[in-house]
Amino acid sequence: MKAWKEKERIDGMICLEMVGYTCRQPGCQSYPFPLMFFGYPKQGDYIGIVGNISSRSLTRSLFRSFSKNPELPVIKLTVPLGGWLLPAVRLSDHASFWDKGYKAVMITDTAFFRNHHYHTPSDTMDKLDVGFMAELVESLLIFFSSL
């Protein structure tokens, strides 16, 4: 990573990873082991914020800001050990920042744990929930205006 080699200061990285799909019927949302036992929602109408231990201040700050938008339910997850015990949380660009010691979070609709169209020919624009995505933008505006 060039930024790391050049000792660039990065206050935090926010990765928007699969943020436009919702499913509202009970049971449509799944989770990797062992998260299915943690009481997370059974329907996919929320956005998730995932950070590692080193990023917990950024995760909390985003969560607090997002919680001010009642139109977009939000949950957070802070994982230990850089997420290596839960490989599904490392499947995006934020993980390389974690590996170099930078604060980074992934904001996600949980991808294939919710969206059965993920990376298939049926994964088309008409499957996106644009209202949901607009509320995500609103939540991001709340966060950035609080800085």
C-alpha positions, -999 to +999 in steps of 0.1 A: +000+000+000+016+032-012+001+054+016+016+031+042+051+030+025+051+068+023+039+070+060+008+091+049-015+101+076-050+086+071-075+095+098-099+067+086-112+049+056-149+043+049-157+015+025-192+015+010-196-022+001-229-034-014-253-008+001-284-009-021-303-041-015-330-047+010-352-077+018-381-072+042-396-106+047-387-123+080-359-148+076-344-133+044-313-121+062-286-146+071-252-143+089-219-161+090-211-184+120-214-175+148-232-142+142-265-161+135-267-167+173-263-130+183-298-118+179-293-097+148-323-088+126-340-116+106-349-092+078-326-071+057-338-036+060-308-021+079-273-010+071-243-025+089-212-008+101-182-032+106-149-022+122-120-039+139-109-031+175-084-005+163-113+013+144-138+011+172-138+049+177-146+055+140-172+027+142-189+042+172-188+077+158-205+065+125-230+045+145-240+075+167-244+097+136-263+071+117-286+065+147-298+101+143-316+091+110-347+072+121-354+062+084-324+039+082-319+012+109-283+006+116-263-021+135-226-022+143-201-050+147-166-046+161-144-076+153-113-087+172-080-098+156-084-079+124-114-100+115-094-131+108-118-152+129-147-141+108-134-141+072-166-127+057-159-093+073-126-091+054-141-094+019-137-058+009-112-030+005-112-019+042-093-051+052-060-039+036-063-007+057-068-028+089-037-049+079-016-018+078-029-004+111-052+022+097-087+029+111-112+016+085-149+005+085-171-012+060-206+001+056-227-027+040-261-041+033-244-075+040-241-085+003-247-122-003-260-127+033-290-108+021-290-106-017-295-139-034-289-121-068-253-112-057-229-117-086-255-135-108-271-125-141-302-114-121-281-088-101-296-059-120-303-022-113-340-029-107-331-049-076-317-018-059-337+000-032-330+037-042-349+050-012-327+029+011-296+042-007-308+078-003-312+073+034-276+060+035-265+093+019-285+112+045-268+093+073-234+099+058-242+137+056-252+136+092-218+120+101-197+143+080-215+174+092-207+164+128-170+164+122 
